[in-house]
Amino acid sequence: MTRKEVEELIMAMPNARLDYPFGEEVAVYKAPVGEDEKMFALVQEKGDPVRLSLKCDPQLAKLLRERYESVLEGYHLNKKHWNTILLTGQLTNDEIKDLIVHSYNLVLGSSDATPQFE
C-alpha cells in the first residue's frame, strides 16, 4: 500500500482532518471528539517503507506485535495503546484498512467490532 492510498483511506473517515502539530515530517490525522480533536493516525512523510501509527486496543496491539515483525510499539507514542506499522506488505490492504477504522473508532469511543486477525 502506498502513502497516497493510506492517506486516502484515512481521509475517508468522517470529519478526518490533517494537521502538522509536530512539524512537516509527520502527518497527523485527527477526528472531532466533543469540543476537541484527537489523533487517530500518524504517517511519516518521508522514508521507505511507509510508517503508519494507529491507536489500538492493548490486547490486539500485543497480539499484532507478536505475530508480525512489521508491527512495532508506537514510535514516540504510548506503547500500550499505539502501534507503528511498517507497510512492507506483511499485512494485507484489508487488514490495514480495518486497523485504521479500529483506531478511528477507539478515538471516538465507539464500540464497533475489533478487527479479527487469525
C-alpha positions as CSV (number, residue, x, y, z in Angstrom):
1,M,0.0,0.0,0.0
2,T,1.4,3.4,-1.0
3,R,1.4,6.5,1.2
4,K,-1.2,8.1,-1.0
5,E,-3.5,5.0,-0.7
6,V,-3.1,5.1,3.1
7,E,-3.9,8.9,3.2
8,E,-7.0,8.4,1.1
9,L,-8.3,5.7,3.5
10,I,-7.6,7.9,6.5
11,M,-9.2,10.9,5.0
12,A,-12.3,8.9,4.0
13,M,-13.1,8.6,7.7
14,P,-16.0,11.1,8.7
15,N,-14.7,14.5,9.6
16,A,-11.0,13.4,9.5
17,R,-8.6,16.4,9.4
18,L,-4.9,16.6,8.5
19,D,-2.6,18.6,10.8
20,Y,1.1,19.1,11.3
21,P,1.5,19.9,15.0
22,F,4.9,18.2,15.3
23,G,6.4,19.7,12.1
24,E,6.5,18.9,8.4
25,E,7.9,15.3,8.9
26,V,4.7,13.7,10.4
27,A,1.2,14.0,9.0
28,V,-1.3,13.8,11.9
29,Y,-4.9,12.9,11.3
30,K,-7.5,13.9,13.8
31,A,-11.1,13.4,14.4
32,P,-13.5,15.6,16.4
33,V,-14.4,14.3,19.8
34,G,-16.8,16.7,21.6
35,E,-15.2,20.1,21.7
36,D,-11.7,18.7,21.0
37,E,-9.9,16.8,18.3
38,K,-8.0,13.6,18.9
39,M,-5.2,11.9,16.9
40,F,-6.1,8.6,15.3
41,A,-3.4,8.2,12.7
42,L,0.1,9.4,12.0
43,V,2.1,8.9,8.8
44,Q,5.8,9.7,8.5
45,E,6.1,11.9,5.4
46,K,9.4,10.5,4.1
47,G,11.1,7.2,4.2
48,D,10.5,3.7,2.8
49,P,8.7,1.7,3.9
50,V,5.8,3.9,4.9
51,R,5.4,4.2,8.7
52,L,1.8,4.3,9.9
53,S,1.0,4.8,13.6
54,L,-2.5,3.9,14.8
55,K,-4.3,3.6,18.2
56,C,-5.1,0.1,19.1
57,D,-6.8,-2.0,21.7
58,P,-4.0,-3.1,24.1
59,Q,-4.6,-6.8,23.7
60,L,-4.9,-6.6,19.9
61,A,-1.8,-4.4,19.8
62,K,0.2,-7.0,21.7
63,L,-1.1,-9.8,19.5
64,L,-0.2,-7.9,16.3
65,R,3.4,-7.2,17.6
66,E,3.9,-10.9,18.4
67,R,2.5,-12.0,15.1
68,Y,4.1,-9.5,12.6
69,E,7.6,-8.2,12.6
70,S,6.4,-5.1,10.7
71,V,4.2,-4.1,13.7
72,L,6.1,-2.3,16.4
73,E,5.3,-0.4,19.6
74,G,4.1,3.1,18.8
75,Y,7.0,5.4,17.9
76,H,7.1,8.3,20.3
77,L,3.6,7.3,21.5
78,N,2.0,5.4,24.4
79,K,3.4,1.9,23.8
80,K,0.4,0.2,25.3
81,H,-2.2,1.9,23.1
82,W,-0.4,2.7,19.8
83,N,1.3,0.6,17.1
84,T,3.6,1.7,14.3
85,I,3.1,-0.4,11.3
86,L,5.8,-0.6,8.6
87,L,3.9,-1.0,5.3
88,T,6.1,-3.8,3.9
89,G,3.2,-5.9,2.5
90,Q,3.2,-8.2,5.5
91,L,-0.3,-7.0,6.4
92,T,-2.9,-7.0,3.7
93,N,-4.6,-3.8,2.5
94,D,-7.8,-5.0,4.1
95,E,-6.1,-5.6,7.4
96,I,-4.6,-2.1,7.3
97,K,-7.9,-0.6,6.4
98,D,-9.5,-2.5,9.3
99,L,-6.9,-1.1,11.7
100,I,-7.4,2.4,10.5
101,V,-11.2,2.1,11.2
102,H,-10.4,0.5,14.6
103,S,-8.2,3.4,15.5
104,Y,-10.8,5.9,14.5
105,N,-13.5,4.1,16.4
106,L,-11.3,3.9,19.5
107,V,-10.7,7.6,19.4
108,L,-14.4,8.4,19.0
109,G,-15.3,6.0,21.8
110,S,-17.2,3.7,19.5
111,S,-17.7,0.1,20.5
112,D,-17.7,-1.2,16.9
113,A,-16.1,-4.6,16.4
114,T,-12.4,-5.1,16.8
115,P,-10.8,-6.5,13.7
116,Q,-10.0,-10.2,13.7
117,F,-6.5,-11.5,12.9
118,E,-6.5,-15.2,12.8
